[in-house]
Amino acid sequence: MDKREYLKIGFSPDIDNPKDRRIFRLLEILPGVLSWGTILLVLFLSWQRPVWIAVFIICFDVYWLLKTLYLSFHQQASFKKMKKNLRIDWLKKLDELPVTRWRDIYHLVILPMYKEGPEVIRPTFRALINSKYPLDRLIVVLAIEERVGEPAQQIARTIKEEFGDRFFRLLITVHPKDRNGELAGKGSNETWAGRMAKKEIIDPLRILYENIIVSSFDIDTQVYPYYFACLTYNYLTSKDPLRFSFQPIPIYNNNIWDAPAISRVIAIGATFWHMIQQERPERMSTFSSHSMSFKAIVEMDFWPTKNVSEDSRIFWKSLLFYDGNYEVIPLYYPVSMDANLADNFLQTITNVFKQQTRWSWGVENVPYFTFGCLKNKAISWKKKIYHLFNHWEAFWSWATNSLLIFMLGWSPLILGGEEFNQTVLSYNLPRLTRLIMTLAMVGLVGSAFYSLKLLPPRPAKFRTRKYLWMFLQWALVPLVMIIFGAIPALISQTRLMAGKYMGFWVTKKKRK
């Protein structure tokens, strides 16, 4: 199997070589085995060796407390940098560069849509035309799906009539349905859109690929005014623009006032996590709305078309394609997106659970990158081990940590038997864990404070006391971490372990 072939693997059935297929299949099984093995081992040892597990739980809770403090410092630092970057005139900074070729830089913005209505799409385009960047350097592609039919085409025509003359080009593409070898989803749609933009606009006009930055946005993504100027500055000042992706901070606040508390906690929690990741760029991969060199995406034959998590898969593909010489640059600059909101509370909660399951399906990249490391001999073992450890540990933690902290910590008391329950350790275990967790939960006060600072202006229909509920909602975190964190992650890993590969589920976008 050569380099090009293993980069295009979706799942183990895509591999013709029996030996390679078995190896990849084993790698698909292992994440679930590791997570379920941890949970079952803790339960078993709580019965057979309760003292061991009691000591382990105390040590793990201390580790989690220290980790929480460590991550909270990153969150604060990232928040301050983001606020600072929002105050900068990035066009002025571009003009101060020793080389003024920034005016030669085009931005290709790809907006895949499915069944979203004008109330979602129109604000996205309004944000684009309000950008503090020359609009004659923006190539915008509204990528619709043929399988949606006439409703999507009608919306596309309406958008083109309203905004078509505001950009250098506005292209409407129609991704054909039922294409062989493709998963119907964002990746296949944006790949079709990118190829059409190349064929119909970029190549005929002979625009240099290295002078184009391509941004793949969700359809609800609204850019802040200086986003493209900030992105261009980072692109031109990076040591090798073709070997970097550029990641903004997704802030899920377009409709945050209308979303229910559980949806808000998950949305803002995701924002905080990506803030933290901006402070740890060596551990970052691309997520949702992101940007990169058009030359690089062409060299790699565009985004993956067989996977749900194409946003992160493109990073792992890039890392393998360029033999480890690929990184993510944090922009410390936000884009606004939607929190989960449906027609009623039950549907919203259902959609939240489905979205979290889809996000946790990013575990599909664990066997992909691990297999790629086995095949790619040019990447140093040091770099391989670093990325592999962080990648595997991240999905193991996602599926197990909240269960270990909030549920399994009581298992020695329940399963340890009468002899253990008469020990001093048994008496002190719940008191120690409660104290440690109380100290850790203090960090939620900081999260609640920063969440208020991220809110857009309060709509007139809500009273001032709504701010109080925005603060108190963080008491839901333990429940959210288990039901909408660990459980979806375990479902995804179990499906991958069983070879029940997930299709792309589109999160419904709704505005009130």
C-alpha positions as CSV (number, residue, x, y, z in Angstrom):
1,M,0.0,0.0,0.0
2,D,1.6,3.3,-1.1
3,K,1.3,6.7,0.5
4,R,-1.7,7.8,-1.5
5,E,-3.7,4.7,-0.8
6,Y,-3.5,4.7,3.0
7,L,-4.4,8.4,3.1
8,K,-7.7,7.7,1.5
9,I,-8.9,4.9,3.9
10,G,-12.2,5.5,5.5
11,F,-12.6,2.3,7.5
12,S,-11.2,-1.2,7.4
13,P,-13.5,-2.5,4.6
14,D,-11.8,0.0,2.2
15,I,-8.5,-2.0,2.5
16,D,-7.9,-4.8,-0.1
17,N,-4.8,-6.3,1.5
18,P,-6.1,-8.9,4.1
19,K,-3.2,-8.3,6.5
20,D,-3.6,-4.5,6.5
21,R,-7.3,-4.9,6.8
22,R,-7.0,-7.0,9.9
23,I,-4.5,-4.6,11.5
24,F,-6.8,-1.6,10.8
25,R,-9.8,-3.6,12.1
26,L,-7.9,-4.3,15.3
27,L,-7.1,-0.6,15.7
28,E,-10.8,0.1,15.3
29,I,-11.6,-2.3,18.2
30,L,-8.9,-1.2,20.6
31,P,-10.3,2.3,21.7
32,G,-13.6,0.7,22.9
33,V,-11.7,-2.2,24.5
34,L,-9.6,0.3,26.4
35,S,-12.5,2.4,27.7
36,W,-14.8,-0.5,28.6
37,G,-11.9,-2.4,30.0
38,T,-11.1,0.5,32.4
39,I,-14.7,0.7,33.6
40,L,-15.1,-3.1,34.1
41,L,-11.7,-3.4,35.7
42,V,-12.6,-0.7,38.3
43,L,-15.8,-2.5,39.1
44,F,-14.1,-5.9,39.3
45,L,-11.3,-4.6,41.6
46,S,-13.9,-2.7,43.7
47,W,-15.2,-6.1,44.5
48,Q,-11.9,-8.1,44.8
49,R,-9.4,-5.3,45.8
50,P,-11.5,-2.4,47.2
51,V,-8.5,-0.9,49.0
52,W,-6.5,-0.7,45.7
53,I,-9.4,1.0,44.0
54,A,-10.1,3.4,46.9
55,V,-6.5,4.6,46.8
56,F,-6.7,4.8,43.0
57,I,-9.8,6.9,43.2
58,I,-8.3,9.3,45.7
59,C,-5.2,9.7,43.5
60,F,-7.3,10.1,40.4
61,D,-9.5,12.8,42.0
62,V,-6.3,14.7,43.0
63,Y,-5.0,14.4,39.5
64,W,-8.4,15.7,38.1
65,L,-8.3,18.6,40.5
66,L,-4.7,19.6,39.4
67,K,-5.7,19.1,35.8
68,T,-8.8,21.3,36.3
69,L,-6.7,24.1,37.8
70,Y,-4.1,23.7,35.0
71,L,-6.7,24.0,32.3
72,S,-8.5,26.9,33.9
73,F,-5.3,28.9,33.7
74,H,-5.1,28.1,30.0
75,Q,-8.7,29.2,29.6
76,Q,-8.1,32.5,31.3
77,A,-5.0,33.2,29.2
78,S,-6.8,32.3,26.0
79,F,-9.7,34.5,26.9
80,K,-7.5,37.5,27.5
81,K,-5.7,37.0,24.2
82,M,-9.0,36.7,22.3
83,K,-10.3,39.9,23.8
84,K,-7.0,41.6,22.9
85,N,-7.2,40.4,19.3
86,L,-10.7,41.6,19.0
87,R,-9.5,45.1,19.7
88,I,-6.7,45.1,17.1
89,D,-7.1,46.7,13.7
90,W,-5.8,43.8,11.7
91,L,-5.9,45.7,8.4
92,K,-3.5,48.2,9.9
93,K,-1.2,45.4,11.0
94,L,-1.3,44.0,7.4
95,D,-0.3,47.4,6.1
96,E,2.7,47.4,8.5
97,L,4.1,44.2,7.1
98,P,7.4,44.8,5.3
99,V,5.9,43.2,2.2
100,T,2.5,44.5,1.2
101,R,1.4,41.5,-0.9
102,W,-1.5,40.9,1.4
103,R,-3.7,42.5,-1.2
104,D,-2.9,39.6,-3.5
105,I,-4.5,37.1,-1.0
106,Y,-7.9,35.7,-1.9
107,H,-10.2,33.9,0.5
108,L,-12.2,31.0,-0.7
109,V,-15.1,30.6,1.7
110,I,-17.0,27.3,1.4
111,L,-20.4,27.1,3.0
112,P,-22.0,23.6,2.8
113,M,-25.7,23.7,3.5
114,Y,-28.4,21.1,3.9
115,K,-32.0,22.0,4.8
116,E,-31.2,25.3,6.7
117,G,-33.6,28.2,6.0
118,P,-32.9,31.8,5.1
119,E,-33.1,32.8,8.7
120,V,-29.8,30.9,9.3
121,I,-28.0,31.5,6.0
122,R,-28.7,35.2,5.5
123,P,-27.0,36.3,8.8
124,T,-23.9,34.3,7.7
125,F,-23.7,36.3,4.5
126,R,-24.4,39.6,6.2
127,A,-21.4,38.9,8.5
128,L,-19.3,38.3,5.4
129,I,-20.2,41.6,3.8
130,N,-19.5,43.4,7.0
131,S,-16.0,42.0,7.1
132,K,-13.1,44.6,7.4
133,Y,-11.4,43.0,4.4
134,P,-11.7,43.9,0.7
135,L,-14.8,42.0,-0.5
136,D,-13.3,41.9,-4.0
137,R,-10.9,39.3,-2.6
138,L,-13.6,37.0,-1.3
139,I,-14.7,34.0,-3.4
140,V,-17.8,32.6,-1.7
141,V,-19.3,29.2,-2.5
142,L,-22.7,28.2,-1.3
143,A,-22.7,24.4,-1.6
144,I,-26.1,22.8,-1.7
145,E,-27.1,19.2,-1.9
146,E,-29.0,17.8,-4.9
147,R,-30.8,15.3,-2.6
148,V,-32.6,18.2,-0.8
149,G,-34.3,19.2,-4.1
150,E,-36.0,22.4,-5.1
151,P,-36.2,24.0,-1.7
152,A,-32.4,24.3,-1.4
153,Q,-32.1,25.6,-4.9
154,Q,-34.7,28.2,-4.3
155,I,-32.9,29.5,-1.2
156,A,-29.6,29.5,-3.1
157,R,-31.2,31.6,-5.9
158,T,-32.6,34.0,-3.3
159,I,-29.2,34.4,-1.6
160,K,-27.4,34.9,-4.9
161,E,-29.9,37.6,-5.9
162,E,-29.3,39.4,-2.6
163,F,-25.6,39.0,-2.2
164,G,-24.2,37.9,-5.6
165,D,-22.7,41.3,-6.6
166,R,-21.0,42.0,-3.2
167,F,-18.1,39.6,-3.6
168,F,-15.4,38.9,-6.2
169,R,-17.4,35.8,-7.0
170,L,-20.4,34.0,-5.5
171,L,-20.7,30.5,-6.8
172,I,-23.6,28.1,-6.2
173,T,-22.6,24.4,-6.4
174,V,-24.9,21.4,-6.3
175,H,-23.4,18.2,-4.9
176,P,-24.8,15.2,-6.8
177,K,-26.5,12.6,-4.7
178,D,-25.6,8.9,-4.4
179,R,-22.0,9.2,-5.6
180,N,-20.1,6.0,-5.3
181,G,-17.4,5.9,-2.6
182,E,-18.8,8.9,-0.8
183,L,-20.6,9.4,2.5
184,A,-23.4,11.9,2.2
185,G,-22.2,14.7,4.4
186,K,-20.2,17.9,4.8
187,G,-16.9,16.4,3.7
188,S,-18.1,15.2,0.3
189,N,-20.1,18.4,-0.3
190,E,-17.2,20.8,0.5
191,T,-14.9,18.7,-1.6
192,W,-17.3,18.9,-4.6
193,A,-17.6,22.7,-4.0
194,G,-13.8,23.1,-3.8
195,R,-13.3,21.3,-7.1
196,M,-16.0,23.3,-8.8
197,A,-14.5,26.6,-7.5
198,K,-11.1,25.5,-8.9
199,K,-12.5,24.5,-12.2
200,E,-14.9,27.4,-12.8
201,I,-13.1,30.4,-11.1
202,I,-9.6,29.8,-9.9
203,D,-8.0,28.0,-12.8
204,P,-9.7,30.1,-15.6
205,L,-8.5,33.3,-13.8
206,R,-5.1,31.8,-13.1
207,I,-5.0,32.8,-9.5
208,L,-2.0,31.3,-7.7
209,Y,-3.0,28.5,-5.3
210,E,-0.6,29.8,-2.7
211,N,-2.4,33.1,-2.8
212,I,-5.7,31.6,-1.7
213,I,-6.7,30.7,1.8
214,V,-9.7,28.3,1.9
215,S,-12.0,28.4,4.8
216,S,-14.5,25.6,5.4
217,F,-17.3,27.0,7.5
218,D,-20.5,25.5,8.9
219,I,-23.5,27.3,7.4
220,D,-24.3,29.0,10.7
221,T,-20.8,30.4,11.1
222,Q,-20.7,34.2,11.4
223,V,-17.3,35.8,11.2
224,Y,-16.3,38.8,13.3
225,P,-15.3,41.9,11.3
226,Y,-11.5,41.4,11.3
227,Y,-11.5,37.6,10.9
228,F,-10.1,37.5,7.4
229,A,-7.6,40.2,8.1
230,C,-6.4,38.4,11.2
231,L,-6.3,35.1,9.3
232,T,-4.3,36.8,6.4
233,Y,-1.8,38.2,8.9
234,N,-1.2,34.9,10.5
235,Y,-0.9,33.2,7.1
236,L,1.7,35.7,5.8
237,T,3.7,35.8,9.0
238,S,3.9,32.0,9.6
239,K,7.2,30.3,8.8
240,D,5.6,28.1,6.1
241,P,1.9,29.0,5.3
242,L,1.4,25.8,3.2
243,R,2.2,23.6,6.2
244,F,-0.3,25.1,8.7
245,S,-4.1,25.1,9.3
246,F,-5.6,28.1,11.1
247,Q,-8.1,27.6,13.8
248,P,-10.5,30.2,15.3
249,I,-12.3,29.8,18.5
250,P,-15.9,28.7,17.9
251,I,-18.3,30.6,20.2
252,Y,-21.8,29.0,20.1
253,N,-23.7,32.2,20.9
254,N,-25.8,33.1,17.8
255,N,-29.0,31.8,19.6
256,I,-27.7,31.2,23.1
257,W,-30.4,33.2,24.8
258,D,-33.1,31.0,23.3
259,A,-31.4,27.7,24.0
260,P,-32.3,25.7,27.1
261,A,-29.8,25.4,30.0
262,I,-28.4,22.0,29.1
263,S,-27.8,23.1,25.5
264,R,-26.1,26.3,26.8
265,V,-23.8,24.5,29.2
266,I,-22.6,22.1,26.4
267,A,-22.2,24.9,23.9
268,I,-20.3,27.2,26.2
269,G,-18.3,24.3,27.5
270,A,-17.2,23.4,24.0
271,T,-16.2,27.0,23.5
272,F,-14.1,26.9,26.7
273,W,-12.5,23.6,25.6
274,H,-11.4,25.2,22.3
275,M,-10.1,28.2,24.2
276,I,-7.9,25.9,26.2
277,Q,-6.7,24.1,23.1
278,Q,-5.6,27.4,21.6
279,E,-3.0,27.5,24.5
280,R,-1.8,24.0,23.6
281,P,-1.3,24.2,19.8
282,E,0.9,21.2,19.8
283,R,-2.2,19.1,20.8
284,M,-4.6,20.8,18.4
285,S,-6.3,19.4,15.4
286,T,-8.8,21.3,13.2
287,F,-12.4,21.5,14.2
288,S,-15.6,22.6,12.5
289,S,-14.9,26.0,10.9
290,H,-11.2,26.2,10.0
291,S,-8.8,27.6,7.3
292,M,-5.8,26.4,5.4
293,S,-3.8,26.9,2.2
294,F,-5.7,26.2,-1.0
295,K,-2.5,24.8,-2.5
296,A,-2.2,22.3,0.3
297,I,-5.8,21.1,0.0
298,V,-5.4,20.7,-3.8
299,E,-2.2,18.7,-3.2
300,M,-4.1,16.3,-0.9
301,D,-7.1,16.0,-3.2
302,F,-9.4,18.0,-1.0
303,W,-11.3,16.9,2.1
304,P,-12.1,13.3,3.0
305,T,-15.4,12.1,1.5
306,K,-15.9,8.9,3.4
307,N,-16.0,10.2,7.0
308,V,-18.2,12.0,9.4
309,S,-15.4,13.9,11.2
310,E,-13.9,15.5,8.0
311,D,-12.9,18.6,10.0
312,S,-10.4,16.8,12.2
313,R,-9.6,14.1,9.6
314,I,-8.1,16.7,7.3
315,F,-5.6,17.6,9.9
316,W,-4.5,14.0,10.5
317,K,-4.4,13.5,6.8
318,S,-2.2,16.6,6.4
319,L,0.1,15.4,9.2
320,L,0.7,12.1,7.4
321,F,0.8,13.6,3.9
322,Y,3.5,16.1,4.8
323,D,5.5,13.5,6.8
324,G,4.8,15.1,10.2
325,N,5.6,18.6,9.0
326,Y,2.2,20.1,9.6
327,E,0.7,22.1,12.5
328,V,-2.3,24.1,13.6
329,I,-1.9,27.8,14.3
330,P,-4.4,29.2,17.0
331,L,-5.8,32.5,15.9
332,Y,-7.2,33.5,19.3
333,Y,-10.0,35.0,17.3
334,P,-13.6,33.9,17.4
335,V,-16.3,32.9,15.0
336,S,-20.0,32.7,16.1
337,M,-22.0,29.6,15.7
338,D,-25.4,28.2,16.9
339,A,-26.1,26.4,20.1
340,N,-28.5,23.4,19.7
341,L,-32.1,24.5,19.5
342,A,-35.1,22.7,18.2
343,D,-38.9,23.1,18.2
344,N,-39.3,21.9,21.8
345,F,-37.2,20.9,24.8
346,L,-37.3,17.2,24.2
347,Q,-36.2,17.5,20.6
348,T,-33.4,19.9,21.6
349,I,-32.0,17.4,24.2
350,T,-32.3,14.6,21.6
351,N,-30.4,16.7,19.1
352,V,-27.7,17.6,21.7
353,F,-27.2,13.9,22.4
354,K,-26.9,13.1,18.7
355,Q,-24.5,16.0,18.1
356,Q,-22.3,14.9,21.0
357,T,-22.3,11.3,19.6
358,R,-21.3,12.7,16.2
359,W,-18.5,14.8,17.7
360,S,-17.2,11.8,19.7
361,W,-17.2,9.8,16.5
362,G,-14.0,11.6,15.9
363,V,-12.6,8.4,17.4
364,E,-12.6,7.1,13.9
365,N,-9.4,9.1,13.4
366,V,-7.6,7.1,16.1
367,P,-7.2,3.9,14.0
368,Y,-6.7,6.0,10.8
369,F,-3.7,8.0,12.2
370,T,-2.3,5.0,14.1
371,F,-2.3,2.9,10.9
372,G,-0.8,5.9,9.0
373,C,2.0,6.0,11.5
374,L,2.8,2.3,10.8
375,K,2.9,3.0,7.1
376,N,4.7,6.4,7.1
377,K,8.4,5.8,7.8
378,A,9.4,9.5,7.3
379,I,7.8,10.8,10.5
380,S,10.1,10.6,13.5
381,W,9.2,8.1,16.2
382,K,9.3,10.9,18.8
383,K,6.6,12.8,16.9
384,K,4.6,9.7,16.3
385,I,4.6,8.7,20.0
386,Y,3.7,12.2,21.1
387,H,0.6,12.5,18.8
388,L,-0.4,8.9,19.3
389,F,-0.4,9.1,23.1
390,N,-2.4,12.4,23.2
391,H,-4.9,11.1,20.6
392,W,-5.6,7.8,22.3
393,E,-5.6,9.4,25.8
394,A,-8.1,12.1,24.7
395,F,-10.7,9.6,23.6
396,W,-10.1,7.3,26.6
397,S,-10.5,10.3,28.9
398,W,-13.7,11.4,27.1
399,A,-15.3,8.1,27.7
400,T,-14.1,7.3,31.2
401,N,-13.1,10.2,33.3
402,S,-16.5,11.6,34.3
403,L,-17.7,8.1,35.2
404,L,-14.6,7.5,37.3
405,I,-15.1,10.8,39.1
406,F,-18.9,11.0,39.7
407,M,-20.1,7.4,39.7
408,L,-17.4,4.7,40.1
409,G,-15.9,6.5,43.0
410,W,-18.6,4.9,45.2
411,S,-18.1,1.4,43.8
412,P,-15.7,0.2,46.6
413,L,-18.3,1.1,49.2
414,I,-21.0,-0.8,47.3
415,L,-19.0,-3.8,46.1
416,G,-16.2,-4.0,48.7
417,G,-18.1,-6.0,51.2
418,E,-18.5,-5.7,55.0
419,E,-14.8,-6.1,55.8
420,F,-13.8,-3.1,53.7
421,N,-16.7,-1.0,54.9
422,Q,-15.4,-1.3,58.5
423,T,-12.0,0.2,57.6
424,V,-10.9,3.8,58.2
425,L,-10.2,4.1,54.5
426,S,-13.8,3.2,53.8
427,Y,-15.0,5.8,56.3
428,N,-12.8,8.6,54.9
429,L,-13.2,7.8,51.1
430,P,-16.4,9.7,50.6
431,R,-15.3,12.6,52.7
432,L,-11.9,12.9,50.9
433,T,-13.5,12.6,47.4
434,R,-16.2,15.1,48.3
435,L,-13.6,17.6,49.5
436,I,-11.5,17.2,46.4
437,M,-14.5,17.5,44.1
438,T,-15.7,20.5,45.9
439,L,-12.4,22.2,45.4
440,A,-12.5,21.2,41.7
441,M,-16.0,22.5,41.3
442,V,-14.8,26.0,42.5
443,G,-13.4,26.3,39.0
444,L,-17.0,26.3,37.7
445,V,-17.4,29.8,39.3
446,G,-14.7,31.1,37.0
447,S,-16.4,29.3,34.0
448,A,-19.7,30.9,35.0
449,F,-18.1,34.3,35.1
450,Y,-16.4,34.0,31.7
451,S,-19.6,32.6,30.2
452,L,-21.4,35.8,31.0
453,K,-18.7,37.8,29.3
454,L,-19.2,35.8,26.1
455,L,-22.9,36.5,25.9
456,P,-24.2,38.7,23.1
457,P,-26.5,41.6,24.1
458,R,-29.6,40.4,26.0
459,P,-32.7,40.4,23.7
460,A,-35.5,42.7,25.0
461,K,-37.8,39.8,25.4
462,F,-35.7,38.5,28.3
463,R,-35.6,40.1,31.7
464,T,-32.4,40.9,33.5
465,R,-32.9,38.0,35.9
466,K,-32.0,35.7,33.0
467,Y,-28.4,36.4,33.8
468,L,-28.9,34.7,37.1
469,W,-30.0,31.5,35.4
470,M,-27.0,31.8,33.0
471,F,-24.8,31.7,36.1
472,L,-26.6,28.9,38.0
473,Q,-26.8,26.6,35.0
474,W,-23.2,25.5,35.7
475,A,-24.6,23.3,38.5
476,L,-25.6,20.9,35.7
477,V,-22.0,20.2,34.7
478,P,-21.7,16.8,36.5
479,L,-24.9,15.5,34.9
480,V,-23.9,16.9,31.5
481,M,-20.4,15.4,31.7
482,I,-21.9,11.9,32.1
483,I,-25.0,11.9,30.0
484,F,-23.8,14.1,27.2
485,G,-20.1,13.4,27.5
486,A,-19.1,9.9,28.6
487,I,-22.2,8.0,27.3
488,P,-22.0,9.4,23.7
489,A,-18.3,8.7,23.7
490,L,-18.8,5.1,24.8
491,I,-21.6,4.7,22.2
492,S,-19.2,5.9,19.4
493,Q,-16.4,3.7,20.6
494,T,-18.7,0.7,20.9
495,R,-20.0,1.2,17.4
496,L,-16.5,1.5,16.0
497,M,-15.6,-1.7,17.9
498,A,-18.5,-3.5,16.4
499,G,-17.9,-2.2,12.9
500,K,-21.3,-0.3,12.9
501,Y,-19.9,2.8,11.1
502,M,-21.8,6.0,11.7
503,G,-23.4,8.1,8.9
504,F,-23.4,11.9,8.9
505,W,-26.2,13.4,11.0
506,V,-26.9,17.1,10.3
507,T,-27.6,19.2,13.4
508,K,-30.8,21.1,12.9
509,K,-30.3,24.9,13.0
510,K,-33.1,26.9,14.4
511,R,-33.5,30.6,15.3
512,K,-36.4,32.2,17.2
